[in-house]
């Protein structure tokens, strides 16, 4: 299997403006404290992902996000294994999204800031 494609929050913003869909796979308690504030956001908790991933469209670019990009990378590979080829992991996840001051709802201190704050773009 090929390596998963990854995009940082900055490139994610560009892809979202071009029609990509952001998929937040964090658990409900995490989302209740802090969430992405983007149109068309889809939330599927990681704990339900294996049974619900087929709800996601195959005809759109999907950006999968978690707190730091670890769970979302696993979900990205899972989707690739199941035939999704327009799927991207958001490297750095919510933590880098918050660090870059992109739109959120909730408490930005609910996520630990990344040690590596470099980002593309």
KEKE-3310 file (N, C-alpha, C; in steps of 0.2 Angstrom, whole numbers, plus 5000, padded with zeros to 4 digits):
npx = (5004:5002:5010:5001:4993:4996:4991:4994:4987:4986:4987:4975:4965:4965:4961:4949:4942:4941:4932:4934:4930:4930:4933:4930:4937:4938:4933:4916:4917:4928:4925:4915:4922:4930:4929:4931:4927:4920:4911:4901:4907:4910:4907:4913:4916:4931:4930:4919:4922:4925:4913:4906:4912:4909:4899:4905:4908:4915:4918:4923:4936:4943:4947:4955:4954:4961:4966:4980:4984:4987:4977:4970:4978:4979:4965:4965:4973:4965:4954:4960:4963:4951:4947:4946:4952:4954:4958:4965:4977:4976:4990:4996:4984:4970:4977:4988:4979:4973:4984:4988:4978:4965:4948:4938:4927:4924:4935:4951:4962:4959:4966:4982:4996:5006:5023:5031:5029:5030:5023:5016:5015)
npy = (4994:5011:5026:5036:5051:5067:5082:5099:5110:5122:5120:5112:5121:5128:5117:5114:5126:5123:5113:5101:5090:5091:5079:5075:5064:5064:5059:5061:5068:5076:5084:5091:5100:5107:5112:5110:5124:5124:5124:5111:5101:5084:5073:5058:5048:5040:5028:5023:5022:5011:5005:5015:5022:5020:5029:5040:5050:5044:5052:5064:5075:5070:5076:5070:5072:5072:5075:5076:5071:5057:5047:5050:5047:5033:5031:5036:5027:5015:5019:5020:5007:5002:5006:5020:5034:5047:5053:5061:5064:5075:5082:5085:5089:5095:5102:5109:5116:5125:5131:5138:5147:5145:5144:5140:5132:5134:5130:5134:5129:5116:5107:5100:5109:5107:5101:5103:5116:5120:5122:5119:5131)
npz = (5000:4996:5004:5015:5011:5016:5024:5030:5042:5036:5022:5022:5024:5011:5003:5008:5004:4991:4990:4997:5011:5028:5041:5056:5068:5082:5098:5106:5118:5117:5106:5111:5120:5111:5095:5077:5066:5053:5037:5032:5040:5045:5058:5065:5077:5082:5089:5083:5070:5061:5059:5053:5043:5029:5027:5022:5008:4992:4981:4984:4990:5006:5021:5035:5053:5069:5086:5086:5075:5075:5077:5066:5056:5056:5053:5040:5033:5035:5027:5015:5013:5011:4999:4997:4988:4989:5000:5015:5028:5041:5046:5062:5067:5077:5086:5079:5071:5080:5084:5073:5073:5066:5062:5076:5088:5105:5119:5117:5125:5127:5120:5119:5115:5100:5100:5089:5079:5066:5050:5034:5020)
capx = (5000:5006:5010:4995:4994:4995:4991:4994:4981:4986:4984:4969:4961:4965:4957:4942:4939:4940:4927:4935:4926:4934:4930:4933:4936:4939:4927:4911:4919:4933:4922:4911:4926:4933:4928:4932:4921:4920:4905:4901:4911:4907:4910:4912:4921:4936:4927:4913:4924:4925:4906:4902:4916:4905:4894:4908:4908:4921:4919:4926:4942:4941:4953:4953:4958:4961:4969:4987:4986:4989:4971:4967:4983:4976:4959:4967:4976:4960:4950:4964:4963:4944:4946:4946:4959:4954:4958:4971:4977:4978:4996:4996:4977:4967:4983:4991:4974:4972:4990:4987:4972:4960:4941:4936:4921:4925:4941:4957:4966:4957:4971:4989:4999:5011:5030:5033:5024:5031:5017:5017:5011)
capy = (5000:5017:5030:5040:5058:5071:5090:5102:5114:5128:5117:5110:5127:5128:5111:5115:5131:5120:5108:5095:5089:5089:5073:5075:5058:5064:5057:5067:5073:5080:5089:5095:5105:5111:5109:5114:5128:5124:5122:5104:5096:5078:5070:5051:5046:5035:5022:5021:5023:5005:5003:5021:5025:5020:5035:5046:5050:5042:5056:5071:5074:5070:5077:5066:5075:5070:5080:5077:5067:5050:5043:5051:5043:5026:5031:5037:5020:5011:5021:5018:4999:5000:5009:5027:5036:5054:5054:5065:5065:5082:5082:5090:5089:5100:5106:5114:5120:5130:5135:5143:5152:5144:5144:5135:5133:5131:5131:5132:5126:5109:5103:5102:5112:5103:5103:5105:5121:5122:5120:5121:5137)
capz = (5000:4996:5010:5016:5009:5022:5023:5036:5043:5031:5015:5023:5023:5004:5000:5010:5000:4984:4990:5002:5017:5034:5044:5063:5071:5089:5102:5107:5124:5114:5102:5116:5123:5106:5088:5071:5064:5046:5034:5030:5044:5047:5064:5066:5082:5081:5092:5078:5063:5057:5057:5050:5037:5023:5026:5019:5000:4989:4976:4987:4994:5013:5026:5042:5058:5076:5090:5084:5068:5075:5076:5059:5051:5056:5050:5033:5030:5035:5022:5009:5012:5009:4992:4996:4986:4989:5008:5017:5035:5043:5051:5068:5069:5080:5090:5074:5068:5085:5084:5067:5074:5061:5065:5081:5093:5111:5123:5113:5129:5128:5117:5120:5109:5097:5101:5082:5077:5059:5046:5027:5018)
cpx = (5004:5006:5004:4997:4992:4995:4991:4988:4980:4984:4977:4964:4960:4960:4950:4938:4938:4935:4928:4931:4931:4930:4934:4932:4937:4932:4922:4913:4924:4930:4918:4915:4929:4932:4930:4926:4922:4914:4906:4905:4907:4911:4908:4918:4925:4933:4922:4916:4924:4918:4903:4906:4913:4900:4898:4909:4915:4923:4921:4932:4940:4948:4951:4957:4956:4964:4976:4989:4987:4983:4969:4972:4980:4970:4960:4969:4970:4955:4953:4963:4956:4942:4945:4952:4959:4954:4965:4971:4979:4984:4995:4989:4975:4972:4986:4986:4973:4978:4990:4982:4967:4953:4939:4930:4924:4932:4947:4962:4964:4961:4978:4992:5005:5018:5033:5028:5025:5025:5019:5013:5013)
cpy = (5006:5021:5035:5048:5062:5079:5093:5107:5120:5125:5114:5115:5128:5123:5112:5120:5128:5114:5102:5095:5087:5084:5073:5068:5058:5061:5063:5071:5078:5086:5093:5101:5110:5108:5113:5118:5129:5122:5115:5099:5090:5075:5062:5049:5040:5028:5019:5020:5017:5003:5009:5024:5025:5025:5041:5045:5048:5047:5063:5070:5075:5071:5075:5070:5072:5076:5082:5074:5060:5045:5044:5048:5036:5026:5032:5030:5015:5012:5019:5011:4998:5004:5016:5030:5044:5056:5057:5065:5072:5081:5087:5091:5095:5105:5111:5118:5126:5134:5140:5148:5151:5143:5138:5137:5130:5133:5129:5128:5119:5104:5105:5104:5108:5105:5106:5110:5123:5119:5123:5128:5142)
cpz = (5000:5003:5010:5014:5015:5020:5030:5037:5038:5024:5016:5021:5015:5001:5002:5006:4993:4985:4994:5008:5023:5039:5051:5066:5079:5092:5104:5113:5122:5110:5106:5119:5117:5099:5083:5069:5057:5043:5032:5034:5046:5053:5064:5071:5080:5083:5087:5071:5059:5055:5053:5044:5031:5022:5022:5011:4997:4983:4978:4990:5002:5017:5033:5047:5065:5080:5088:5078:5069:5074:5069:5054:5051:5052:5042:5030:5030:5029:5015:5008:5010:5002:4991:4994:4986:4997:5010:5025:5036:5048:5056:5070:5072:5083:5085:5071:5073:5085:5079:5067:5069:5065:5070:5085:5100:5114:5119:5118:5130:5124:5118:5114:5106:5099:5094:5079:5069:5055:5039:5026:5022)
residu = (UNK:UNK:UNK:UNK:UNK:UNK:UNK:UNK:UNK:UNK:UNK:UNK:UNK:UNK:UNK:UNK:UNK:UNK:UNK:UNK:UNK:UNK:UNK:UNK:UNK:UNK:UNK:UNK:UNK:UNK:UNK:UNK:UNK:UNK:UNK:UNK:UNK:UNK:UNK:UNK:UNK:UNK:UNK:UNK:UNK:UNK:UNK:UNK:UNK:UNK:UNK:UNK:UNK:UNK:UNK:UNK:UNK:UNK:UNK:UNK:UNK:UNK:UNK:UNK:UNK:UNK:UNK:UNK:UNK:UNK:UNK:UNK:UNK:UNK:UNK:UNK:UNK:UNK:UNK:UNK:UNK:UNK:UNK:UNK:UNK:UNK:UNK:UNK:UNK:UNK:UNK:UNK:UNK:UNK:UNK:UNK:UNK:UNK:UNK:UNK:UNK:UNK:UNK:UNK:UNK:UNK:UNK:UNK:UNK:UNK:UNK:UNK:UNK:UNK:UNK:UNK:UNK:UNK:UNK:UNK:UNK)
# end
